[in-house]
Amino acid sequence: MPARVYALRARMVHNGVMITTVVKTVRQSVSLPAAVAAQVRMFAKSRKLSANRVILELIGSGMEAEKRKEREFFALAERFRSATELEEIKRLGDELGRMVFGG
């Protein structure tokens, strides 16, 4: 009786997730005010995530926002330095003042 040979077929599917580097994690303890902790827990529950994951995402978003504000500030400062018209200089100076001091 001849031996049966079965061919196995597999399809490679790329799901968009590829780990390219190993990221070292550091355990960090953070104390949150009770009201903030409650908001984090509610947000985590509504998105079906852990509170730790939500905190990590919020920190990442906050850091990106700070970097974006810094880039915007330096771009505005450069426009201020290169401005030649008095009206534009005043407007850009006022905008710089609002960025630095709020308001």
C-alpha positions as CSV (number, residue, x, y, z in Angstrom):
1,M,0.0,0.0,0.0
2,P,1.5,3.4,-1.0
3,A,2.1,5.9,1.7
4,R,0.0,9.0,1.5
5,V,1.7,12.3,1.3
6,Y,-0.3,15.3,2.6
7,A,0.7,18.8,1.5
8,L,0.3,21.4,4.1
9,R,-0.5,24.9,2.9
10,A,-0.1,28.0,5.0
11,R,-1.0,31.5,4.1
12,M,1.2,34.2,5.6
13,V,-0.9,37.2,6.8
14,H,0.6,40.4,7.9
15,N,-1.6,42.1,10.5
16,G,0.3,45.3,10.7
17,V,2.0,44.5,14.0
18,M,5.7,43.9,14.0
19,I,8.0,44.0,16.9
20,T,11.2,45.5,15.6
21,T,13.0,46.3,18.8
22,V,13.0,45.2,22.4
23,V,11.8,47.9,24.7
24,K,13.1,47.9,28.2
25,T,10.4,48.8,30.7
26,V,11.0,50.4,34.1
27,R,8.5,49.9,36.9
28,Q,7.5,53.3,38.3
29,S,5.2,54.1,41.1
30,V,3.0,57.2,40.8
31,S,0.5,58.6,43.3
32,L,-2.7,60.0,41.8
33,P,-5.3,62.2,43.5
34,A,-8.4,60.1,44.1
35,A,-10.5,62.1,41.6
36,V,-7.9,61.5,38.9
37,A,-7.6,57.8,39.7
38,A,-11.4,57.5,39.5
39,Q,-11.4,59.2,36.1
40,V,-8.6,56.9,34.8
41,R,-10.5,53.8,36.0
42,M,-13.7,55.0,34.3
43,F,-11.9,55.8,31.1
44,A,-10.1,52.4,31.2
45,K,-13.4,50.6,31.7
46,S,-15.1,52.4,28.9
47,R,-12.3,51.6,26.5
48,K,-11.8,48.0,27.9
49,L,-8.2,48.7,28.8
50,S,-6.3,48.5,32.0
51,A,-5.7,51.6,34.1
52,N,-2.0,51.2,33.6
53,R,-2.5,51.2,29.8
54,V,-4.6,54.3,30.0
55,I,-2.0,56.1,32.1
56,L,0.7,55.1,29.6
57,E,-1.4,56.4,26.7
58,L,-2.2,59.7,28.5
59,I,1.5,60.3,29.4
60,G,2.5,59.6,25.8
61,S,-0.2,62.0,24.5
62,G,0.9,64.7,27.0
63,M,4.5,64.3,26.0
64,E,3.6,64.6,22.3
65,A,1.5,67.7,23.0
66,E,4.4,69.3,24.9
67,K,6.8,68.6,22.0
68,R,4.2,70.1,19.5
69,K,3.8,73.2,21.6
70,E,7.6,73.6,21.7
71,R,7.8,73.3,17.9
72,E,5.0,75.8,17.5
73,F,6.7,78.2,19.9
74,F,10.0,78.1,18.0
75,A,8.3,78.5,14.6
76,L,6.4,81.5,15.9
77,A,9.6,83.0,17.4
78,E,11.3,82.6,14.1
79,R,8.4,84.3,12.3
80,F,8.6,87.1,14.9
81,R,12.4,87.5,14.4
82,S,12.1,87.7,10.6
83,A,9.0,90.0,10.5
84,T,9.5,93.4,9.1
85,E,6.1,95.1,9.2
86,L,5.3,96.8,12.5
87,E,1.7,95.5,12.6
88,E,2.9,91.9,12.0
89,I,5.6,92.3,14.7
90,K,3.0,93.5,17.2
91,R,0.6,90.7,16.4
92,L,3.3,88.0,16.6
93,G,4.6,89.5,19.8
94,D,1.2,89.4,21.3
95,E,0.8,85.8,20.2
96,L,4.2,84.9,21.8
97,G,3.1,86.6,25.0
98,R,-0.1,84.5,25.1
99,M,1.9,81.3,24.5
100,V,4.4,82.2,27.3
101,F,2.1,83.8,29.9
102,G,-1.3,82.4,28.9
103,G,-4.4,84.3,28.3
